[in-house]
Amino acid sequence: MPSTWIERRQGKHGVRFRVEFRVGGRESASRYAGSFATKREALARKAWVAGELASLRVPDLRLLAPENAAETVAVACERWRASRVDVSESTRVLHRVALGRVLPILGTRPVDEITFTDVAELVRNLSAAGKRRETIRKSVKYLAAVLDECGLDPNPARAKSIRLPHEEHEELVPPTAEHVEAVYRLLAPSYRLPLLWLDWSGARVASVDTLTVGDYDERDQRVRLRASATKTRSALWVELPDVLADALEATLPPREDRDGSARLFPGVSADRLRTAIARACRAAGVPVFSPHDLRHRRISLLHRQGRSWAEIARFVGQRKLSITADTYSHVMIDGAELDYEEVLR
């Protein structure tokens, strides 16, 4: 039978009295009817809900909404994203994509009506759509940040009872030198040097987009990863082997004609390189790998060579040694380096 009740909850900003109700028996889902700072207000709302249920009507909170009704989740997400002036453009894109998975499900709902049940339903829907555990976690994480900004306390997206779908840990298998060489030979000429750069440096694929001619130090044969392009927000120099430095210099104009702001790898983008590598993998009949797998490969090679985790972290620009050790401690059976002189010939 229909019922209504009050739950007393302790939040970060004090005690809140939450009114909930059911339109049926225990088998029906509980519904949110408001959250109040005083029990007197909660009792008044409970009495109104009980009256609606007694009249065989489903309580409609919109009838009680003031003229300045609570903003919707979609509006709150957009406002939160606009306020994040403290993050890089790539992080802003991550926010947009992660919250974009939330909006089709909860976007039209008023923020103050979002409950734990709604967040749990969001997780179920994303899981049913085939989204991976980490993908769902990011959407719930940023939804929680939006609801924090709106002052929801307790925040339903931070409930410890939110369960993410189980997912078996996928073992990372970096490509071997033979696989990288096979892909290199099938790539268009403009993609070959960026592939070798990623294989040697272990840099993130975004560096293909951000490196400029001015980042190359010809005298010392090294490339600078600017602080704005690394997650550690620290500049990083990557020394190149002679053969790779010579190949890079061969693509540059004469010194007197060089534009320091021009791209080091013109005509190549991270997305295009990713697509080209996948296509070449299938054509060569080798396991498909991504540009980021070349980062796994470099760290694995350094680990196999006996480098300390501190040295490896400095070399590839990793923020935390624990991440380097825990995530990248896999070692390839084949520890061969790519013969740059052979492939460039």
N, C-alpha and C positions, 0 to 999 in steps of 0.2 A: 504494500500500500504506500501512497505518497508520504513523504516525511521531510522534515527540515531540522537542521541542528546548527550549533555554533562550535567552532574549533578555536581554541586559544593557542596562538603560536608566538614564539619568542623570535623576533627578528633582530637585525643589527641596530635598528633604530627604536627598539622597544617592543612592547607586547601589541599584537594585532588580534582582533576578533574576526574570524572569517565565517561567513554564513554560506552554507551549502544545502542542497536539497536533492531529492529524487522524485521523479514523477511516477515511479512504480515501486516495486519491491527491491530487495537487495540485488536482484539480478540486473537492475537498470543502473546506468552510470550516474555518478554524482555530478551535480552541476553547481557552478559558482554563482553566488548571489550578492557578493560584495565583501569588502574587507574594511574594518573600522578601528579607530584608535580607542574607542570606549565600548564597553559592553552594552550601555544604554542604547547606542546607535545600532548595535548588532541585534539587540532584542526587537527594536522597532522594525528593522528589515526582516527579521525572522517572522514577526507577526504578519507583515504584509504578504510574505511568500506563503505562509500557512493559509491566509485568506484566499489567495489566488488558487491554491491547490484545492481548497474546500469548495470553490466555485467551479471546479473542473476545468480550470484554465492553467496553461503552462506559464509561469511567471516570465514576463518580458521586461528585462531590465532597461530596455530602451525607453520605456514609458517613464522611467524615473530620471533619465539622463538630462542634465542641465543643457542650456544652450551651447555651452562650450564643452561638448562631449569629448571624451578621451580620444586621442588620435589613434589611428589604426597602426597595426604592426608595420605595414608598408611605409607609412609616413615616418614612423619612428626610426625604421632602418635607414631611410634616406637621410634623415636629420643626423643620425649617429655617424654615418659614413662621411657626411660633409664636415663633421666636427673633427675628424681624425686627420688633422693637418700635421700630426707628428710622425706620420709613417711615410714610407717610400711609395712610389707609384705602383710598383709590383705588389706591395702589400694591400694597397687600395683595390687593386684588381682582385686579389684573393678575397677581400671582404665582399666585394660585389658578387663574385661567383658563389661564394658560400651562402650568403643571404638570399641569392637568387633562387636557391633550392627551397628556401623557407616560404617565400612569398606566395607561390601558387597554392599553398596549403593553409597558411595562417595570415596572409597579407591583408585580408579585408576585416580581420577580427580586431575589435578594440583592444588596446594593450592591457587595460586593467581587467579584462575577462579571460586572459590566457591562464590556464591552469596546468598542473602537472599532467593531467590526462591529455591535454592538447599536445604537450611536448612529446609524451610517449607515443601518441598517434602519429606525430611528425616522424619520429624515428621508425615506426612500423612502415609508414608509407614510403620513406626513402629506401628502406631495406627491401621492400617488395619491388621497388623500381630497379633493383640491382646495384644500388650505390654501395661502395665499400665502407667498412667500419670507420676508417680514418676520414673519409669524405663526410660521413654523417657527423662524426665528432666535431669537425670544424664548423659545420652549420649550427649545431647546438651550442658550441662555444661562443660564436659571434652573436647568436640570438640572445644568449645569456648576458652578453655585454650590452646589447641594446636595451634589454629589460632593466638592467642595473641603472642605465642612464635615465630610464623613465621612473625610477624610484620604486619599482616593485620589490616588496620585502614581506615575506620571503620570495625569492626569485624561483619560479617553477622550473626554469631551465637549469638551475644549479642543484636540484634535488638529488640526493645521493641514490635515490631509488630509480633514477633514469638508467635504463639498461641499453647498451649498444649491442648490435648483433655480434655473435661470435665469428671470428675469422681466423683461420689457420695462418700462422706466420709463414710468409713466403720467403724462402731462402734466396738470397741475392747471388747471382752467378755472373760475375763480370766477364766480358768477352775476352777471348785469348788474342794473342798477337796475330795468329793466323786468320781469325775472323775479322779483325780490324783491317788487315791488309787486303783481304778479299773484298771488303766493302769499299775500301779506298780506291781500288782499281775500277770499280763500277760507278763511282761518283763523277758528276760533272766537274771539270777542272776547278771551278770557282769554290766548290765545297771541300776540296781535298785538303787545303792548308788549314782551314778551321778545324777539320777533323783531327789533324795531327796536333794542332795547338791544344785541343781539349784532352787528347790522349796523353800529352806530355805534362801539361800543367795541372790536370785534375780540377780546372776551374769550372764554375757553373756555366751552363750553356748561355746564360744571359750575357756573358762577357763578349760573345760574338757580336752582340748588338751595341755594346757600350764602348769597346776599345777603339781608340783613335790613333792616327799616325803619330801624334804627339806622345802617346803612351809607350812608344818603342824607343828604347835607348840603344842606338846603333853601336856606340863605342864599347859598352859593356855587354852587348847582346842580351838584353833582358827586356821584359814587358812589365809595365806597371798596371796593376789592378787598382783603380782609384777607391778611396774609402767609401764613396757614395755607391759603389757597385758591389761591395762585399757585405755579407751579413754581420761581420764583426765590426763594421764601420772603421776599419783600419786599412790603410794602404798596404799593398803587398807587391813585392817585386818577384817575378818569375824568371830565372835565368834559363836561357835556351841553349841547347847543344849547337855546335857550330853549323852543322848541316841544316838544321831547321832555321837558324838565324839567317843563313845565306839564302835559303828559299824565300823567306819573308822579305828580305831586302830586295830580292829580284822583282817583287811585285810592286815596289814603291817607285815613285817618280824620282828623278835626280834631286839631290839635296836642295838645290836652289829653287826648285819648283814645288816642293812639298807643302801641303796645307796641314798644319798640325791638328786641325779640328776635323779633318776628313776621316772617314771610317777606315780602320785597319783592314777589315774584311768587307770591301764594298760589294753590294749586290747579294749579300747573304744575310738571312735573318735566322734567329733561333728556331722559329717554327718551320721555316723551309728546310733548314738543316736536319731537323728532327724527322720530317717527312721523307727527305731524300735518303737518310740512313736506313730507315725502316724499309723503304722500297728496295734499296740495294741489298739489304740482308735477305729479303725474300728471293731476289733474283740470284744471289750467290748461293742460296740454300743453306745459310747459316742461321743460328738462333737470332731472332730479332732483338736488337739492343737499342737503347736510347742514348742520347748524348750524356745524360747523367750517369749511365752505366760506365762511361769512360772515367768518370770521377771515382766510382767504386774500384775500377781497375787500377788507377794510379795509386790510390790509398792502399790497396791490397799489395801492389808491387813494393811500395815503400815499406810496408809491414814485413813482407817476405825478406826484404833486404836487411832487416834488423834495425830499422830506424826507430827511435823512441816515439811515443805518442805525442810528446811535446813538439818534436821536430816535424812530424807528419801534420799536426794541426797548424803549425806555422806555414808549412809549405802550401797547404791547400786552403788556408783561411778558415779553419773550423773554430767556432766560438768556444766550445767546451770539450775538454779532453775526454770526459766521460762519454760524450756522444760519439767521438771518434773511435774510442775503444769498444763501446757496446754495439754500435751500428755497423762499423766497417772492419770488424776484426776477422771477417772471412778471408781466407787466403786461397788464391787460385792454385789448382794443381799445376798448371802451366805458368811458370813465373818468367817467361821470356819477354824481353823488351822488343818493341817493334824496331826493325832495322830501317831507320829513317833514311839512311843513305841509299839503301837498296830501293825503297819504294819511291823516293824522290827522283831517282835516276830514270 
